[in-house]
Amino acid sequence: MSDNEESKLSIREIALRGTIIAVIITVPSIMSFVITWKILDNLLYAAILGVIIHFIAMGFSLKISKKILVKK
């Protein structure tokens, strides 16, 4: 399809879908950080685990964004 034939997303749709992706990325990393910090009572371990979970969530969000950002 050429650029003229593609249907465009509105600003509201882009913002909504971007917010969904942001929630998918941030919520697991923040929750793993808080839970690890409360259980182990070690800020460094909690931060390391939060960063690891954050990058894993970013990998999944790429696949998810390809599915939800495409307008049918």
LINNORNOR-V811623 format. One record per residue. N is the residue number from 0. RES is the residue in three letters. SS is DSSP state (hx for helix, st for strand, lp for the rest). PSI is psi as a letter, one per 20 degrees, with the letter a starting at -180 (* if undefined). D_LAST is the distance of its C-alpha to the last C-alpha in Angstrom with 2 decimals. Layout:
n = {N	N}
res = {RES	RES}
ss = {SS	SS}
psi = {PSI	PSI}
d_last = {D_LAST	D_LAST}
//
This chain:
n = {0	1	2	3	4	5	6	7	8	9	10	11	12	13	14	15	16	17	18	19	20	21	22	23	24	25	26	27	28	29	30	31	32	33	34	35	36	37	38	39	40	41	42	43	44	45	46	47	48	49	50	51	52	53	54	55	56	57	58	59	60	61	62	63	64	65	66	67	68	69	70	71}
res = {MET	SER	ASP	ASN	GLU	GLU	SER	LYS	LEU	SER	ILE	ARG	GLU	ILE	ALA	LEU	ARG	GLY	THR	ILE	ILE	ALA	VAL	ILE	ILE	THR	VAL	PRO	SER	ILE	MET	SER	PHE	VAL	ILE	THR	TRP	LYS	ILE	LEU	ASP	ASN	LEU	LEU	TYR	ALA	ALA	ILE	LEU	GLY	VAL	ILE	ILE	HIS	PHE	ILE	ALA	MET	GLY	PHE	SER	LEU	LYS	ILE	SER	LYS	LYS	ILE	LEU	VAL	LYS	LYS}
ss = {lp	lp	lp	lp	lp	lp	lp	lp	lp	lp	hx	hx	hx	hx	hx	hx	hx	hx	hx	hx	hx	hx	hx	hx	hx	hx	hx	hx	hx	hx	hx	hx	hx	hx	hx	hx	hx	hx	hx	hx	lp	lp	hx	hx	hx	hx	hx	hx	hx	hx	hx	hx	hx	hx	hx	hx	hx	hx	hx	hx	hx	hx	hx	hx	hx	hx	hx	hx	lp	lp	lp	lp}
psi = {q	r	h	h	i	q	p	q	q	r	h	g	g	g	g	g	h	h	h	g	g	h	g	h	g	h	g	h	h	g	g	h	g	g	g	h	h	h	g	i	k	o	h	g	h	g	g	g	h	g	g	g	h	g	h	g	h	h	g	h	h	g	g	g	h	h	g	i	i	p	p	*}
d_last = {12.95	15.28	15.09	15.57	12.61	9.97	8.47	10.42	10.46	13.55	16.54	16.43	12.97	14.24	17.52	16.29	14.29	17.30	19.63	18.09	18.51	22.00	22.99	21.99	24.19	27.12	27.86	28.84	30.99	32.74	33.40	34.80	36.94	38.38	39.04	40.67	42.72	44.00	44.82	46.37	47.56	46.91	44.78	44.55	43.26	40.72	39.47	39.23	37.30	34.96	34.24	33.66	31.24	29.46	28.90	27.76	25.18	24.02	23.52	21.38	19.36	18.34	16.80	15.23	13.87	12.10	10.23	9.71	9.38	6.30	3.78	0.00}
//
